[in-house]
């Protein structure tokens, strides 16, 4: 798993040398799983949740942004307007009509 993540992060940074990467801020994710049972906690402990982000961070020369994911699925990335989420379809912005 580690080898695959190293190769993927290297190719990602190499193929996008001028890109700034944006990741979810995953601090406290293990704490949020405490009330969901032993099976879920075991899953979270095995998941390399921040390892890939750290690999990209030390390989990339540009700044890495970490954002709070709260509300991001309901906000348009283009104009900041409210997204409409119909069932089984792409979300569309009410303001700028982007997917």
C-alpha positions as CSV (number, residue, x, y, z in Angstrom):
1,X,0.0,0.0,0.0
2,X,2.8,2.4,0.9
3,X,4.6,1.7,-2.3
4,X,1.5,2.4,-4.4
5,X,0.9,5.7,-2.5
6,X,4.5,6.8,-3.1
7,X,4.2,6.1,-6.8
8,X,0.8,7.8,-7.1
9,X,1.9,10.9,-5.1
10,X,5.1,11.2,-7.2
11,X,3.3,11.0,-10.5
12,X,0.7,13.4,-9.3
13,X,3.2,16.1,-8.3
14,X,5.4,15.4,-11.4
15,X,2.4,15.7,-13.8
16,X,1.2,18.9,-12.1
17,X,4.3,20.9,-11.3
18,X,2.5,24.3,-11.1
19,X,-0.6,23.1,-9.1
20,X,-1.5,23.9,-5.6
21,X,-3.1,20.9,-3.9
22,X,-6.2,21.1,-1.7
23,X,-7.0,18.4,0.8
24,X,-9.6,18.0,3.6
25,X,-8.3,18.7,7.0
26,X,-8.5,15.3,8.6
27,X,-7.4,16.2,12.1
28,X,-9.7,14.7,14.7
29,X,-11.2,12.1,12.3
30,X,-10.3,9.2,14.7
31,X,-12.1,11.0,17.5
32,X,-15.3,11.2,15.4
33,X,-15.4,7.4,15.1
34,X,-15.4,6.7,18.9
35,X,-19.2,6.4,19.1
36,X,-19.6,4.1,16.1
37,X,-18.3,0.8,17.5
38,X,-15.2,-1.3,17.6
39,X,-15.4,-2.5,13.9
40,X,-15.5,1.1,12.7
41,X,-12.6,2.2,15.0
42,X,-10.5,-0.8,13.7
43,X,-11.2,0.3,10.1
44,X,-10.1,3.9,10.9
45,X,-6.9,2.7,12.5
46,X,-5.9,0.7,9.4
47,X,-6.8,3.5,7.0
48,X,-3.7,5.5,5.9
49,X,-5.9,8.7,6.1
50,X,-3.2,11.3,6.2
51,X,-0.2,9.4,4.9
52,X,-0.9,10.2,1.3
53,X,-1.4,13.9,2.1
54,X,2.0,14.0,3.9
55,X,3.7,12.3,0.9
56,X,2.3,14.9,-1.5
57,X,3.2,17.7,0.9
58,X,6.9,16.8,1.1
59,X,7.2,16.2,-2.6
60,X,5.4,19.4,-3.8
61,X,7.2,22.7,-3.8
62,X,4.0,24.7,-3.8
63,X,1.8,25.4,-0.8
64,X,-0.7,22.7,0.2
65,X,-4.1,23.9,1.4
66,X,-6.1,22.1,4.1
67,X,-9.8,23.0,4.2
68,X,-12.6,22.1,6.6
69,X,-15.0,19.9,4.6
70,X,-18.1,21.1,6.4
71,X,-20.6,22.5,3.9
72,X,-18.4,22.0,0.8
73,X,-20.8,19.6,-0.9
74,X,-23.5,22.2,-0.8
75,X,-21.5,25.2,-2.0
76,X,-20.6,25.8,-5.7
77,X,-16.8,25.9,-6.3
78,X,-17.2,28.4,-9.1
79,X,-19.4,31.2,-7.6
80,X,-20.1,30.0,-4.0
81,X,-23.8,29.7,-4.6
82,X,-26.1,27.0,-3.3
83,X,-26.0,23.6,-5.1
84,X,-29.1,21.7,-5.9
85,X,-28.7,17.9,-5.3
86,X,-31.4,15.9,-7.3
87,X,-31.4,12.2,-6.6
88,X,-29.1,10.1,-8.9
89,X,-28.0,13.2,-10.9
90,X,-25.1,15.7,-10.9
91,X,-25.4,18.6,-8.6
92,X,-26.1,21.9,-10.3
93,X,-25.6,25.5,-9.1
94,X,-28.8,27.6,-9.0
95,X,-26.8,30.8,-9.6
96,X,-24.3,30.0,-12.4
97,X,-25.8,26.7,-13.7
98,X,-22.5,24.8,-13.4
99,X,-22.2,21.1,-12.7
